[in-house]
Amino acid sequence: MNGYVAVTDPGWYKHLVEEPGPKDANFWRPSARAFRLDVGTPFFFKLKAPYRAIAGFGFFAGFTILPDWLAWETFGHANGVDSLQAFRARLGAIQKGARIKADTAGRIGCCLIAEALFFPRDAWVTAPKDWKVRIQTGSRYDLSEGEGLRVWMECQERAADKKRDVLMVREPEIRYGSPALHRPRLGQGIFRVMVLDAYGRACSVTQEHSLPVLEAAHIKPYAAGGEHSLANGLSLRSDLHRLFDRGYVTVDEDHRFVVGKRLRDDFENGRSYYELHGSRLHLPDDLAARPSPMALDWHRSEAFLG
């Protein structure tokens, strides 16, 4: 199995090490150029000169392109900056220095890193000894041998020392077996982005595409044991999301939108919502991204007011 060693800005790391994790992190790029890795690939944060050390790692959960305001709204300080203004200033400085043309809509590339863990300076891991100085962004490493294996093992030891539950397999298998891809546990930020992307950044009920009013709804709330997973998510317009969470609307077993009578009873209105009653949801082409029947059944039986 390969891992990816990414060249990392020390300022980004310094913000994130204050809360060492594990957590979601947005490893953003100053351009919207596509970036491809297998989901679950170990992703190592190698600091730039003068440090040249591995300061943490996580697991690649996906790549997407977001406007800077949505990246900030979704990940906040997990973008490695203090504010949206600081985010834009940092982005502009990098683009200017690298002569990268800024996107007119402020869109940037975002590597979504799940279970990101950051090491204090006294626990940094020595960078690969065969690292080529000319590499500017990152490089793939075989984690089953050589320097890739050493880096992987040392990062696992740092994680174990902190008693963080981010090990892919049991200790004996880590030490003596071959690495295997890990299914990363997603946080709220990555959940939101992945659900919106799965639904084509449109409301599953109305097909509204205005990104500022779109939200990722948990079918079964996280507080009730629901996961941050695609199968437990729906892309909904913000008002429909609030009605869904409060039990005034639901989705039937045929993926049709249901508006309950309690909406009219409680508020003596709801005309615009009853017009949506019975409409079929627009679902992702990927069957694995479609809502879980068990989660929908839970919502109808436990959350829906009728």
N, C-alpha and C positions, 0 to 999 in steps of 0.2 A: 504494500500500500504506500502511496505517496502522501507526503504532507507538503504544505506550502509555507515558505519562509518569506514574510513580507517586510520590506523596508518600512520602518515606522518612525514618524516624527516624535522626538522626545517630548515636545509640548503636549501632544495628544496623550501619550503615556502618563505624564505627570498629573493630568486631570483625572484619569481613570484609576490610577493606583490608590487614590484617596479612599476609594471603595473597592477593595481588591477583587470582589466577586465571589462566586461566578455570577455572571449577568449577561444580558444582551449588550452588544457594542456595535456601533456603526463605523466600520473601517472605510471611510469615504475616500473618493478619488476626485481630483479636480476636473475630470472630463466624464462624459457619458459613454465612453467606449466600453463595449461589452467585456465582461470578465467571467471566465468559466472554470468551475471546479465541481467535483462531485460533492453532493450534500453529505456532510459528515467528515469531510477532509480536515485533519488537524491543521490549524492555521496559527503560525508562530509569529510573534511580534519582535522583529529584530530592529533595535534602535540604530539610527544613523550615527555617523561619526560625531563626536569623538568616542562614543560609548561602545558601539559595535558588540552588543550583547543581546541575548534573547530575554525580554522582560516580561513575558507572559505568553499565553496561548488560549485558543478556543477552538470551536468547530464551525466550519463554513456551513451556513444554513441557506444561502442563496444570494443572488445578485439582483439588484433592481435599480431603476433610475427614478430619482425623486426630485421634485423642486426643493430648494434649500429650506424653505419655510416648513415643508412637511417633514423633512428629515429632522429639523429642530423640534417641531411639535411632537414627533413620535419618540425620538431618542433623547432629547434634551442634552444633559451633560455627558451622556454616553457617546456624544459626537466628539468629545475631547475639547470642548470650548465652554466658555461661561455664558454666552448669550448668542442670539441670532445675529446681532450686529458683529460680534467677535467672529462668528462663524463666517459671515460674508467677507469680513476683512481678511481673515486667514486664507479663505478660498481665492480672493482676488490677488493676494500677494503671491500665492503659489502659481496661479495661472500666468501672472505677469512675468515671474521669474523663469518659468518654463516655456513661455511664449505659447501658451494654450489659449485658444480663442474661447472666451466665456460664452456659455449657452444663453441665448436671449431670454429664456424663461427661467434661468437660474437653476437648471437641472444638473445634478451631479450623479456620478456612479456610486453605489452603496454596496459594499460587501457586508452582508449581514452575518455577524459572528455570535453564535449562541454559546452559553456557558463560558464566557471569557473570564479568564483568571489572570491577575496581574501580580508580579512578584516584587517585593521590596528590593532595593538595590543590593543588599547583601545576599540575596538569593538568585540574582541573575545567572543565566546559563551562558557559558561561552559560546559565541557564534560558531557556525561551521568553519573549520580550519581551512577548508578548500573553497571558501566563498570568493567569488571573483569580484574584484573592486569595481569593475565597470557595470555591474548589475545595479540598476536604478530603482526598480520597483519590487521585484521578488523573484523567487526561483523555487521550483519543485525539487523535493528531496525524497529518495527512497528511504522509508522508515524502517526497513528490515535489515539494513546493513550500514556500515561506515558511519560517517558523521551524522547522517539522518537518524540512524538508530540511537546514537549517543544523545543527540539533542532530545529526541522523543523520550528516552528513558529518564534523562535528568529532569525534564519538565514534569513527567509523571511523579518522580520522587518529590519535587517541590509541592505538587498538588497533594500528595499523600501526607507530607509533613504538616500541611495546614488542615488536614482532615477534611478536605473538600471532596465531595462525592462527584468527581468528574472523570474517574477512571473508566476506560472503555470495557475492560474485562478484569477478572480477578488477578490479584497480585502474581501468583505463580505463572499465569498465562502471559501477563505483561512481560515478565522477566525472561521467559523461555519460549514463548510462542510467537506466531506471526501477528502483526497488527491487523486489525479489521476495522472497516468503516463503522462509525458510531452514529446512531440516530440521535441528534442533539435535542435536548429539551429546550423548547422555545419560551421566551419571555413575552410579556405583553407587547413590546414594541415590534418584534419580528412577527408575532402573530398578526398584528394589525396590517402590516405591509403585505404579508403573504396572502392573507384573505382578500384584500383589495385587488392584488395582482391576479389571483385565481379567478375572480369575477370580472376581469377586464376593466377594473376601476369604474364599475357601474353598479348602481343599486340593483339587487337581485329581483326586486319587485317592480320598480318604475323605470329601470334602465337610465336613471339620472346619472350623468357623467361629470357633474361639477364636483371636482375633487374636495373642495373645502367642506362640503356637507355630507361626505361619505364616511362611514364608520364601519369597523369590524365588530359585529355583535357575537358574543358567546351564546350558543344555544342553551347549554347548561352552564350557569355561571361558574367562574373559577372558584368562588367562595363556597360553592355547593359541590365541589369535586370535579368540575369540568376542566378539561385540559386546554392549553393554548395550542390547539391543533386545527388544521384546515377542516377536518370533518366535524369540528365543534364550532364552526364559524359561519356567519352569513354577512355578506356585504349589504348594508342597509343605509338608506338616507337617515340623517340624524333624528328626525322626528319619528320615523318608523322604528328606529332602534329603541328610542325611549318607550314607545308603546309596547314593543316586544318585551323589553325588560320588565315592564310593569304588568304584563299579562293581558293587555287589552287586544293583542293580535297574536297569532301563531301561524304555523304551517302544518297542513294536514299530510297524511301518508302519501298522497299523490303530488306533493310539492305545490299545493295551491295555497294562496294567501288567505287567511281566515281573520275576519274582523268580528270580535265578539259583541254581543248585545250590551255588555256592561259599559262599553264606550258611550253609547247613547244614553243609557240609564244614569250614568254618573255625571255626564256633562251636557246632556240635552242637545247634543250636536254630533259632529263626526261625519258630516255628509261627504266631505272630500275623501275620507278613508273608506267609507262603505262602497264607494265607486271602485275600489281596488279589490273588494271581496271576491274571491273565486279566481282571481288571476293566477296563472301559472308562473312559478318562479323561473328566472333565467339562470340556469346552472352552469358550472364549469364543464368543459369538454372532458377534462380529466376526472374519471370516476372516483379516484382516491380523494379528490378535493371536494366532492359533493357532501352535503350534510349527512351525518350519521343518523340512520333510522332510530337508533336507541336514544340519541340525544333529542331528536324531535319528539319522540314519544314521551320523554321526560318532561319537555316543555309543555306539551299538551296536558299531561296529567298533573304536573306539580306547579306550573307557573300560570297557565292560561286561566283567566277568570270566568270564561264562558260567555 
